[in-house]
Each structure stands twice: as C-alpha cells, then as structure tokens.
Amino acid sequence: MTEFRPFRALRYDVDRFDLGRVLVPPYDVISPADRMRLWDLDPHCAIRLELTREVSDEADTNYAGVRETLERWIDEKVLLRDPRPAFYGLRTHFIAPDGSSCCREGIFGLLRLEDYASGSVSPHERTMAGPKADRLKMMEATGANLSSVFLLYEDRDDRLPGLLAPGFETAVVADATDEAGVHHTLARLDAPETVDAVARFFSERPLVIADGHHRYETALEFRNRRRRAQPDAGPEAPFEFLLVYCANAWAEGSLLLPIHRLVREVDAPSEAEWCERLPGWEFQSIPVSGVDAIPALLARHLSPLVGRHAFAADDGSGVLRIFSREAAGEELSVRAIHRDVIEGVFGIDEADVRAGALAYPKDALQTARDLRAGAGRVALYLNPLRPDDVFRVTAMGDVLPQKSTFFAPKLPTGLVFRSFEEGP
C-alpha cells in the first residue's frame, strides 16, 4: 500500500521574489559552469540550497553553510511556511522536441518511505555510492528535503487531473517560467475532501522512480540511521517520509524520450559490413539532404518501428540507415541494440563503455551536429521506451539498461521545500 500525505511546504514569497529567477534544474544535471553562473545570478537562487559554488569544495563540505542559509531564509521570510498541510498540484507547460505544445500535470506530497522489497516503490536504474554519500551529508546537515524525487504511476484513464482541477481554478499560489522556457503553475490543495481523494487514489498504486534514485536511497539510509538513534520515534517520525512529485506515465504530457548513442572512436562499417554483422536485421538507406533534416527523417522512418527492435545509424556520409527486426518476446530494444550492434558490430564491451567509448546524447539534432563536428564516428538514434516497458521491467524486480530513457521535462528545484522540523 502506498501512503501519500499532505505537508506544510516551505515556499518562496512570490510577492517579493521572481520565482522564475530562483528555480534551478536538478542538482545532478547542472554543469560546473552553470553552477557558478546560477550561484551568482541571484543571492536567493535555490542552487544555494543544493550545491557548493565550486565543484572542488564538495568533497570537504559538511553542508553546514546550506543549513545556515536555509535557517536565515526562513527567519528573513524569504521562505514562508504554509499554514496547514496540503498537496500541491503542478501544471508544467513546455515545448516538446517535435515542436508541439505539451502540458504535464502532477502533484507534490509526502511519501512514506518503503524498502524496494515492499513493491510499493521500484527503481529503474542502479545507483552509485558517491552521490548517495554526498546527499546524505546534505540531509544530515539540513534536516530537510530540498529537492523532490520524481515518481511515475500508472493511470491509463488519467483521473488525477480531475481531482486537481479545483485547485487550479481557485488556489494557484505560484506561476513562473524557468530559464529553459518551461512554465510552472503551482496550486495548493488542502480541502479535506480533496486531500482524502488524493490519498485514496495513490493508496492502490505502486510507483516507479523516474529521477532521484540516489535521493530516494539516501532517504532510506537516513531513515535507518535515525531509527537506530531514536528507537522510540515511531512510525510518524519525520524521517519516515520523503518529499516526492508524482506524474502519470501514461498521460500525454509525460514524455519518455530516447537517449541516443554516439560511438566515439570505432570507424563506421561499410554497407556490406553492416549486412554481414547484422544477419536477420532489415535495413533501408535514406538520403540526408542536410543535418537539420535528420529529426524529421527519424520521425518518418524510425518512429513507426517502435514495436520492433530498431535504430538508425548515421556516419555523416549523407545516408541514414534504418535497421529493424522482429522483437524477440519481451526483450527491450535497447538491450538488443547493445548486444547485436554496440558489441556485435562495433566490438564495444562493458569495459569499453565504462572507459568512455560511448557518449549518451539526448537530442537527435545535437547528436548529428556533434558527429559532424568530430565528436564521434557513428551516431545510433533510438526510439523511446514505452511506459509499459518501464513498468513491466521494474515489476519483475529488474532495472533498465544504463541510459535507456530520459523523462522530460526535468523537475526544477525551488517550487516547494520540506523541513523535518514541522513533522510530516
């Protein structure tokens, strides 16, 4: 059973601060250059609650400075605590890679932490020790959830927006456009009947982590440590809960985008070598009139093959080769491509991958440009996974291959914060 609760959020005073100016991307996608730029952009930018200004300072910091900043911002009313527990609906308007206008609706709340074995929350990728140790230092220093874990749920009828609609009509508390041009509308949902309906809605739904695996597992470790230190704290202790954002994986605005592969050093095969090394794969050659035409060609020739194992190969020669074959059972296309193509055609094994033989770009057009600028020898464009693929694999206790899918748009930090001091 999934336990999802309202909470008293800490939020920027939007009457005093331009929210669009202080929102930042998730900490783990901010480059070193952007880190310094955002730090200097505004003295109240949310990056000051997430990262040190210099990357080199991370190893030695205990994040006591972040704790001091958080306390000062609360004292100075930069951040205001809402008067009563609520869920927070979020409408995110953005432009998809194909140029279409999209809207994703989701909701912030507190989730009772459960070990993966319970089945209520499942990961889709493996984690590394380093980032978890860093985030644990942050959580221990601040006693707060300063960014949200992004979770997906299954609702093929897309019923949650009906529960959120009244809040967007009468209780919008923030409205902002971030640096990426993504527009966010936040609504507070605290009517008792809405709170009860939302809690019931999630009680029967398992969740899959989209972004924030390290933060979720850090929260589990923090919980376990606090349980040992405070054995009488009980199930209502603040550390038993985590700030999360949930969105419907099947809704139109929930984009699961592909992550492509750029082969850095291995030369492109000839057409004869492609055929020899990929027996059983069908292929067609599509002339490329210019690099800007590649996204449209992929939409026309690769996207319709989503039910098959399929990819497009681009060596910059003016020809796009589209390969496909029938899917074998429920095997993921990305797994077949790594076995048959990355290993079978290019001879790149896991050790080579760990050594940097591949790049993992997210944008097809930028990948094509990088290839032609000399960043690699061959680009492999993939189709996205489907929500069914993600939920089927995680329901079996498995994880997806590395860099399988990109959940877009990313959830910014700064819309809501949660301090442990007020309880769950």
Secondary structure, DSSP 8 states (H G I E B T S, - for coil): ---EE-B--EEE-TTTS-HHHH-B--GGG--HHHHHHHHHH-TT-GGGGT--SSGGGTTT--SHHHHHHHHHHHHTTSEEE-SS-BEEEEEEEEE-TTS-EEEEEEEEEEEE---GGGSSEE-SS---HHHHHHHHHHHHHH-EE-S-EEEEE--TT--HHHHHHHHHHH-EEEEEE-TTS-EEEEEEE--HHHHHHHHHHHHT--EEEEE-HHHHHHHHHHHHHHHHH-TTS-TTSGGGEEEEEEEETTSTT-EEEE--EEE-SS----HHHHHHHSTT-EEEEEE-S-GGGHHHHHHHHTGGGTTSEEEEEE-SSSEEEEEEE---TT--HHHHHIIIIIITTT---HHHHHTT-EE--S-HHHHHHHHHTTS-SEEEEE----HHHHHHHHHTT----TT-EEEES---BSS-BEEGGG--
